[in-house]
């Protein structure tokens, strides 16, 4: 985004974040109302754009402009009582919280897909703060284009996730990680499924990818999601609406409920599931051979349940990209056997190691897995691509990293070259490509990428850890400030100590129960 947009985002966030300083509310309590106001402002802007276009169309004017004319142009229909200007011009003694709530109800009444979704409890926010927020969100410069609202909404989701810690991580995956997943699986056309959809970032970035390739998302993709928390389902539906998307988003526990009848249905699956979940009732799942074709892992850990859910939802040409704990790449026992069968079936195509501090909820690194059911009919049939991206990042602040647009494109290009496709350089990756792949063809690069055969993978004990295959490259001198690095390491140590303490308490409790 350009500096102007960054300044707008920061100014608006500072205004919203004043709630934390000037009230007793936690961010989890005011996040939904604030996002609701951004949503309302965006809906009004899109409506105004569509209205202007419709009034210029002579044929439309003659027959009369109706509700569905607005919807056909990607806008929600807003009755007069739901226009943003009405809130700006409320008389001094008006009950602002009630008026905003009534506005939300009026939008839901005219847009069935949003029924029961929009926030309506604004009384927890002080009247003066509500008025200030309404005015601040009205000041977003319209000349910058409609997408500015979607990006501000996305920015706020990320900031709230950062503030809310573990809870926030349940609904938001960092945008740069999502963009990389989308770059690799290339969801140009078809049905997209996310059984742990959170706030819908995978769907939003898929739509953006399609727009960047000169197509209309509404004509190309249909999205389906499941999420176990009702509040997060609401966030997802609002996020989709903000970006002009619709979809089938349902509340469900994906371990036990398959609301979308997913088996063999989807062209693309994308997800960031919770890592290392225990106490899933596998007895309830054991008979579901369709969704769990390789059986139940014996260990009390749901990672390989999720992996099978993603795999089983793909059609015979489908691709999947998902975030997974590093431990899953080298897991032993029954998990190794499941992994081995998937590799031998030709399902696993690409593995990308991602460094630490990309996620707001954990500092630990992770791995991106990519499945491709169409791979068996290509020259890649008995091969896999491993990429070590742990040294590829942009430092946002002391505790957080992200991929730049050029880095995302570069990593995606490695996969494209591996598949025999043309590289893309619209987002600034030309210099990186020239440095690593000067001939424009795929080659193994020490410390970065390696194509391994099934025999090589078998020799490594069926490990899918990229570090085992790509080797190492000479590392440049690390230019760092000692005090900052020490603080980073100390923060990580403190987090690990907290986690160790939690595990110690759990072990002690379980031991007590066993002895009793």
C-alpha positions, 0 to 999 in steps of 0.5 A: 500500500502507498504511504497515504493509505498507511497514514490513513490506517494508522490515524483511524486505528489510533482513533479506535484504539483510544477506546482502550485508553479511555474506557475499561473495554478490552479489544475483544469487546469493542472490536466487533462494533468498530469493525461494524462501523467500518463495514457501514461506511464501506457499504455506503460508499459502494452503494453511492458508487453503484447509484451514480452508475445506475443513474447514468444508464438511460435504459435502467432509469427508464425501467426503474432502478431496483434493489437487485440492480445494486447487487448486480454491481457488487453493492448492498442495497441501502434504504434511506434510513441506512445511509451514513449521512443520516448518522453524521447529521443526527441531532445533538440529543439523539441516542447514537447507539440506538440509531447505529443499531437501527441502521444495522437492522435496516441493512440486514432486512434488505440483505438476507445473507447478512441476517443476524450477522451485523453488530447491534450492541453499541451501548457499551461505547461512550456516546462521545467516542461513537460520534468521534468514530463515525466522523473519523471513518467518514474522513476516509478519502474516497478518491483513493478507490473502493479497495481502500475500505477493504484494506482498512478492514483487513488492517483492523482485523490484523491489529485486533488479532495482535491485541487479542493474542491467542483468541485473535489468532483463531480468526486471523492469519497474517495476510502475507502468509495467505498471499503466499498460499494463494500464489502457490495454488493459483485459484483461478476458477472453481470451488474453494473450501476452508474448514477453519475459515476464521475471518475469511482471509483465504477467500479474500486473497483468492479474490484479489489474486483473480482480480490481479489477473484481470478477471471478476471473482464473482464470475470465477469462484464460489467459496465455502467455509466452516468455523466453530465460533459464531462470532468468528462466522459473523466476522467472516461474513462481514469481511466477505461483504466488505470485499464484495464477496458472498459465500456459504459460511456455516458454524460447525466443528469440522472434526465432527460436522461436514456441512458442505459434504466436502469429500471429493468436491473442491477444486481448492482447499486453503486453511490455517487450522489450530496446531497440536489440538488434543482430546478430539474424540477419535471414536466418533471419527473412526468410521468416517473412512471417506474424510479420513482415508488413512485412518486415525493417528494413535497420538492425541494430536489432531494435526493429521486429522486436519491434513486428511480433511484437506486431502479428502475434500479435493477433487481429482485435480484439486490443490490444497495449501495450508499452514501446519506445525513444524512437528508434523513434517517429521512426526513418527509412529502412526503419523509417519505411516499416514504421511508415507501413504500420502507421499506414495499416492503422489498427493504432496507436491510442495513444502515451504518452511516459514521462519518465526514471528510471522504469527501474532499468537506464536513466535515459533516457525511453521511449514506450509504444505501444498497438495496437488491431485493433478500432479500424477499426470505431470512430469512431477509425478515422482518428485517434490519441491522443498523451499526453505524460506526461513531467511526470507522475510521483512522485519515489521517490528521487533516481534513481527515479520512478514513477506514483502510483495516481491518476496511472495512473488519470488517464492511463488515463481520458484513453484511456477518454474518447478511446474514449467510455468512462466515466472511473474514479475509485476510485483518487483521480484525481477532482481531476485529472479535474476540473481537465483534463476538467471536463465529463467528455468528451475534449478536447485539453489543451495539453502533455498530450494531442492526438487527431491525424488521419492527415493531421496524422500524415503532415504530421509525416513519420509520426512517433509522437513525442507531443511533436510533437503535444501542444504545450507548456504553461506550466511551473510554477517548478521547486522543486528543491535545486541540489545534488541536481539537480547530482548527478542530472545528474552521474550521468546524465553519468557513465552516458552517458560509460560508454555512449560509451566502450563504443560507442567500443570497439565501433567501434574493434574493428569497424574493426579487423576490417574493416581486417584 
